[in-house]
C-alpha cells in the first residue's frame, strides 16, 4: 500500500476512530500524513502544534495510537506502526 492510498481513505479511518472515541478522533484530526514506508505511518503535527509542551499523557496517547492502528487495519487492510512529529 502506498501513502496516497492511505490518504485517500483517511476520512474513513478517522470515522472508524470516531465510532470508538471522539477524543482520540480529535487528537488525530489535525495530523498530516507525512510518510509511509510500507510499515511505519508518520504523522506530522507541525501545523497544529497542539501536542507540544506539558500536555503529554503517555498512557492515554498509547491507547489512542492503538485505536488509530486498528482503524487503519480495518479500513485499509494494512498493519502499521505510528511515528509522530511534533
Residue pairs with C-beta under 8 A, 6 or more apart in sequence:
1 36
1 38
1 76
1 77
1 78
2 36
3 33
3 35
3 36
5 76
6 13
6 33
6 36
6 41
6 72
6 76
6 78
7 33
9 75
9 76
10 33
12 75
13 68
13 71
13 72
13 75
13 76
14 25
14 28
14 29
14 71
16 70
16 71
16 74
16 75
17 24
17 25
17 28
17 67
17 68
17 71
18 25
20 67
20 71
21 64
21 67
23 64
24 63
24 64
24 67
24 68
27 51
27 61
27 64
28 43
28 64
28 68
30 45
30 47
30 48
30 50
31 43
31 44
31 45
31 84
32 43
32 44
32 45
32 46
32 47
33 41
33 42
33 43
33 44
34 42
34 43
34 44
34 85
35 41
35 42
36 42
36 80
39 80
39 81
40 80
40 81
40 82
40 83
41 72
41 80
41 81
41 82
41 83
42 82
42 83
42 84
42 85
43 82
43 83
43 84
43 85
44 84
44 85
45 51
45 84
45 85
45 86
46 85
46 86
49 86
51 84
51 86
52 86
65 82
68 82
69 79
69 80
69 81
69 82
72 78
72 79
72 80
73 79
73 80
